[in-house]
C-alpha cells in the first residue's frame, strides 16, 4: 500500500495560490498534508490561510515570518526586518488576525516529527539545526550529511529557501517542496511536492501550479499595502 503526503511550505498568506494548489489535486486522496511554515506575511489573506490549514488538520509548524507575527500578538516587537515595507506587512498581518487564527498560530511549534509506513519524518522550517538556515539543491553534500547526523529522522522536510529539491545524504532524504505562495525564480506559479511512501520505497514529485496572481495583486492594492509586493508577485521575484 502506498501512502501519499502533500508537502506545502511558505504559503505567505497567499490563499489564492493555496486554493489553486488544492484544486489541482482535487481528484487525489492524501493521507496527510504537511506544511513547513511561513504561512503568513506578504500576501493579504492571513485568516483564510490559517483557517484552511486548521480546518483540514494540516500538520503545520512555524516559520520565521510566523514567529515574528506571534511575537507581535504577545505584545513584543522585533528589530529585523528593518525595511519599512516589510515591517508594514508584519504589523498589518498581526492586526488582521481574528480570534481563531490567533489561537491556531499561537498553538504551532517550530518542528514536528511522526512515523508513517515505517519511515520517520521530521518537519523543520530551515534545517534540523536552525530554523533560519537556508538549504538549496547545491548546498554541500557534507552539510547535508552533518544535518542528517543531527536528526533521528530518515525523511527531513524543510522550507524557507523557496527552492524545491530532493537530496539524499547517506540514508536520509531531504525534501523541500518550494513555496506555495511566493516563488523567486521568475515563475509566479505555486510550488509543492507529493511524497509517496511504500514500506521500502520513497518517491518525490514536485509540481508547479498556476494561480490567479491578479487576485493577490488586487488585494494588495485594495488594502493599500506597499506596491513593491505587487511587482514581486507579478514577476515571481524577490525585489527587497
C-alpha positions as a printed NumPy array, in Angstrom:
array([[  0.   ,   0.   ,   0.   ],
       [  1.316,   3.442,  -0.97 ],
       [  0.783,   6.385,   1.398],
       [  0.57 ,   9.854,  -0.131],
       [  1.584,  13.078,   1.608],
       [  1.092,  16.566,   0.16 ],
       [  4.021,  18.8  ,   1.075],
       [  3.481,  22.55 ,   1.378],
       [  5.609,  25.419,   2.659],
       [  5.972,  29.184,   2.557],
       [  2.369,  29.995,   1.69 ],
       [  2.955,  33.557,   2.96 ],
       [ -0.729,  34.385,   3.256],
       [ -1.326,  33.777,  -0.45 ],
       [ -4.652,  31.993,  -0.238],
       [ -5.4  ,  32.173,  -3.999],
       [ -2.198,  30.19 ,  -4.582],
       [ -3.064,  27.71 ,  -1.816],
       [ -6.586,  27.279,  -3.182],
       [ -5.296,  26.653,  -6.719],
       [ -2.838,  24.099,  -5.35 ],
       [ -5.551,  22.195,  -3.507],
       [ -7.871,  22.331,  -6.526],
       [ -5.096,  20.897,  -8.685],
       [ -5.188,  17.755,  -6.516],
       [ -8.954,  17.568,  -6.126],
       [ -9.043,  14.015,  -7.509],
       [ -6.156,  12.835,  -5.32 ],
       [ -6.595,  11.453,  -1.815],
       [ -3.804,  12.315,   0.626],
       [ -3.18 ,  10.52 ,   3.892],
       [ -1.629,  13.654,   5.418],
       [ -0.875,  17.22 ,   4.385],
       [  2.294,  18.767,   5.826],
       [  3.223,  22.442,   5.931],
       [  6.738,  23.64 ,   6.82 ],
       [  5.85 ,  27.144,   7.936],
       [  5.919,  30.769,   6.834],
       [  2.176,  30.511,   6.387],
       [  1.804,  34.27 ,   6.932],
       [  3.034,  37.676,   5.745],
       [  3.476,  39.334,   2.331],
       [  0.138,  38.351,   0.768],
       [ -3.07 ,  39.711,   2.325],
       [ -5.089,  36.58 ,   3.145],
       [ -3.877,  35.611,   6.638],
       [ -7.192,  34.461,   8.104],
       [ -8.226,  32.455,   5.057],
       [ -4.866,  30.696,   5.041],
       [ -4.779,  29.77 ,   8.73 ],
       [ -8.442,  28.774,   8.771],
       [ -7.887,  26.373,   5.873],
       [ -4.835,  24.779,   7.495],
       [ -6.715,  24.264,  10.747],
       [ -9.934,  23.024,   9.176],
       [ -8.061,  20.434,   7.112],
       [ -5.944,  19.168,  10.014],
       [ -2.71 ,  20.046,   8.265],
       [  0.451,  19.176,  10.165],
       [  1.926,  22.676,  10.37 ],
       [  4.922,  24.287,  12.023],
       [  6.111,  27.852,  12.492],
       [  8.356,  29.666,  10.04 ],
       [ 10.357,  32.825,  10.694],
       [  7.571,  35.135,   9.481],
       [  5.053,  33.308,  11.649],
       [  7.297,  33.623,  14.682],
       [  7.516,  37.397,  14.248],
       [  3.743,  37.714,  13.971],
       [  3.445,  35.543,  17.071],
       [  5.743,  37.995,  18.889],
       [  3.524,  40.897,  17.903],
       [  0.455,  39.041,  19.163],
       [  2.206,  38.651,  22.517],
       [  2.885,  42.392,  22.703],
       [  6.567,  42.084,  21.838],
       [  8.495,  43.665,  18.981],
       [ 11.452,  42.815,  16.754],
       [ 14.443,  44.612,  15.268],
       [ 14.525,  42.823,  11.906],
       [ 13.442,  43.278,   9.204],
       [ 14.403,  46.946,   9.208],
       [ 12.876,  47.871,   5.84 ],
       [  9.68 ,  49.786,   6.381],
       [  7.71 ,  47.993,   3.648],
       [  8.469,  44.656,   5.306],
       [  7.543,  45.836,   8.796],
       [  4.221,  47.118,   7.458],
       [  3.384,  43.648,   6.166],
       [  4.096,  42.085,   9.577],
       [  2.129,  44.595,  11.618],
       [ -0.785,  44.597,   9.158],
       [ -0.961,  40.799,   9.292],
       [ -0.963,  40.715,  13.101],
       [ -3.729,  43.329,  13.207],
       [ -5.91 ,  41.388,  10.756],
       [ -5.901,  38.016,  12.516],
       [ -9.234,  37.01 ,  14.029],
       [ -9.512,  35.05 ,  17.271],
       [ -9.497,  31.51 ,  15.748],
       [ -6.496,  32.361,  13.584],
       [ -4.619,  33.857,  16.543],
       [ -5.267,  30.802,  18.679],
       [ -4.158,  28.474,  15.91 ],
       [ -0.945,  30.399,  15.26 ],
       [ -0.091,  30.514,  18.961],
       [ -0.508,  26.721,  19.172],
       [  2.086,  25.914,  16.495],
       [  5.597,  24.643,  17.272],
       [  8.936,  25.072,  15.495],
       [  9.18 ,  21.416,  14.44 ],
       [  7.215,  18.178,  14.267],
       [  8.01 ,  14.512,  13.858],
       [  5.898,  11.457,  13.116],
       [  6.15 ,   7.965,  11.652],
       [  4.36 ,   6.577,   8.62 ],
       [  4.703,   3.271,   6.832],
       [  7.922,   2.501,   8.675],
       [  9.515,   5.858,   7.839],
       [ 10.408,   8.502,  10.444],
       [  9.565,  12.01 ,   9.196],
       [ 10.603,  15.394,  10.597],
       [  9.318,  18.836,   9.624],
       [ 11.605,  21.84 ,  10.003],
       [ 11.373,  25.304,   8.529],
       [ 15.059,  25.889,   7.83 ],
       [ 17.079,  22.858,   8.925],
       [ 17.286,  20.413,  11.848],
       [ 19.92 ,  22.649,  13.461],
       [ 18.449,  26.109,  12.894],
       [ 15.018,  27.319,  11.748],
       [ 16.604,  30.114,   9.691],
       [ 19.208,  28.031,   7.846],
       [ 18.776,  28.082,   4.075],
       [ 19.149,  24.751,   2.269],
       [ 19.415,  24.602,  -1.507],
       [ 19.987,  21.883,  -4.105],
       [ 23.632,  22.978,  -4.308],
       [ 24.216,  23.02 ,  -0.539],
       [ 27.302,  20.888,   0.04 ],
       [ 26.824,  17.155,   0.462],
       [ 28.969,  17.42 ,   3.582],
       [ 26.471,  19.819,   5.134],
       [ 23.551,  17.513,   4.344],
       [ 25.447,  14.63 ,   5.969],
       [ 26.054,  16.77 ,   9.076],
       [ 22.375,  17.626,   9.291],
       [ 21.376,  14.005,   8.749],
       [ 23.55 ,  13.033,  11.7  ],
       [ 21.837,  15.637,  13.879],
       [ 18.323,  14.232,  13.327],
       [ 16.826,  10.809,  14.045],
       [ 14.533,  11.015,  11.016],
       [ 15.012,   9.23 ,   7.709],
       [ 12.966,  11.88 ,   5.861],
       [ 13.559,  15.567,   6.612],
       [ 11.145,  18.075,   5.072],
       [ 12.111,  21.747,   5.077],
       [ 11.081,  25.097,   3.609],
       [ 12.477,  28.627,   3.967],
       [ 14.658,  28.732,   0.821],
       [ 11.645,  28.756,  -1.529],
       [ 13.62 ,  26.321,  -3.675],
       [ 12.305,  22.83 ,  -4.463],
       [ 14.687,  19.883,  -4.231],
       [ 15.077,  16.251,  -3.181],
       [ 18.534,  15.293,  -1.963],
       [ 19.716,  12.027,  -0.406],
       [ 22.584,  12.162,   2.101],
       [ 23.561,   8.722,   3.297],
       [ 20.223,   7.122,   4.067],
       [ 18.43 ,  10.408,   4.822],
       [ 16.108,  12.103,   2.342],
       [ 15.931,  15.917,   2.387],
       [ 12.872,  17.373,   0.652],
       [ 11.907,  20.988,   0.071],
       [  8.575,  21.494,  -1.741],
       [  9.377,  25.116,  -2.643],
       [  6.982,  27.956,  -1.896],
       [  3.241,  27.764,  -2.489],
       [  2.793,  31.497,  -2.239],
       [  5.991,  33.327,  -3.155],
       [  8.476,  31.792,  -5.578],
       [ 11.581,  33.768,  -6.534],
       [ 12.67 ,  32.058,  -9.781],
       [ 10.806,  34.425, -12.146],
       [  7.885,  31.994, -12.333],
       [  4.975,  33.075, -10.09 ],
       [  3.397,  29.594, -10.175],
       [  2.897,  27.87 ,  -6.822],
       [  5.352,  25.131,  -5.899],
       [  4.607,  21.992,  -3.864],
       [  5.518,  18.318,  -3.762],
       [  3.914,  14.932,  -3.324],
       [  5.691,  12.321,  -1.21 ],
       [  4.729,   8.703,  -1.869],
       [  5.788,   6.139,   0.712],
       [  5.891,   2.398,   0.325],
       [  7.242,   0.079,   3.014],
       [ 10.629,   0.174,   1.271],
       [ 10.232,   2.99 ,  -1.268],
       [ 10.298,   6.797,  -1.243],
       [  9.161,   8.797,  -4.268],
       [  9.002,  12.586,  -4.545],
       [  7.281,  14.517,  -7.349],
       [  7.482,  18.313,  -7.468],
       [  4.723,  20.383,  -9.072],
       [  4.314,  23.959, -10.314],
       [  0.737,  25.197, -10.399],
       [ -0.588,  28.385, -11.951],
       [ -2.881,  30.514,  -9.818],
       [ -4.765,  33.824, -10.301],
       [ -1.888,  36.167,  -9.435],
       [ -4.07 ,  39.168, -10.234],
       [ -6.359,  38.254,  -7.338],
       [ -3.422,  38.527,  -4.942],
       [ -2.122,  41.725,  -6.537],
       [ -5.562,  43.357,  -6.498],
       [ -5.95 ,  42.544,  -2.795],
       [ -2.58 ,  44.153,  -2.032],
       [ -3.781,  47.296,  -3.76 ],
       [ -7.195,  47.171,  -2.097],
       [ -5.608,  47.09 ,   1.354],
       [ -3.16 ,  49.893,   0.442],
       [ -0.132,  47.713,   1.166],
       [  3.341,  48.504,  -0.242],
       [  3.266,  48.438,  -4.043],
       [  6.603,  46.625,  -4.289],
       [  4.788,  43.408,  -3.369],
       [  2.513,  43.734,  -6.381],
       [  5.612,  43.679,  -8.59 ],
       [  7.128,  40.743,  -6.723],
       [  4.05 ,  38.587,  -7.17 ],
       [  3.602,  39.513, -10.814],
       [  7.25 ,  38.795, -11.626],
       [  7.802,  35.87 ,  -9.282],
       [ 10.921,  37.575,  -7.961],
       [ 12.32 ,  38.806,  -4.646],
       [ 12.93 ,  42.538,  -5.058],
       [ 13.814,  43.529,  -1.476]])
